[in-house]
Amino acid sequence: MLVFNTFFKIMKKNIRVIMVYVGIFAAIGFIMTNNTQASSSYSDYKVSVAVLDEDNSEASKLLTEYIGKKHKISDIDKDKVTDALYYYNIEYILTINKGYGEKIAQGITTDLFTNTKHTSTYVASIFDSELEQYVKTIGMYTSSGFDIETACAKTDEILNCVLWEETLNRLDNKLFRCGNIVR
């Protein structure tokens, strides 16, 4: 009990200093929260990609269109692509191999692309994972019996961020339609 009483005696003597510290801490915290709310918008990083389409099929054109929605496609000549990659004008070179349309329609998801990228940057792995997700989703649809155009359209719809949020909202409405709110 002696320690408890001594603690409160010291606190009573130094209450002004403690209140100044608490006030400064609260003011800095309030200022920091107001500053972070103004800059909390998030946008995906757009990789600078050069797409070399050797297949020129409908599926490869739809892939190029999908990449163009999510990333920045650079129009560079085939001869100057490696120089652009070397000088960091582009970050990724994607070559769509011949036979891409037939393979993807059959559900084959290997040996569709060749790529050249900077190994020292993380954006190459981001683009690789997005491309893999796109190809696997199309493979899922084509193996389910959809034609390639429908599969590409449904894949584009699912993987598009805005529509993904709509899908989650629809799923949310279906799950909680009975009135059981878990939130």
Disulfide bonds with the S-S distance in Angstrom:
none
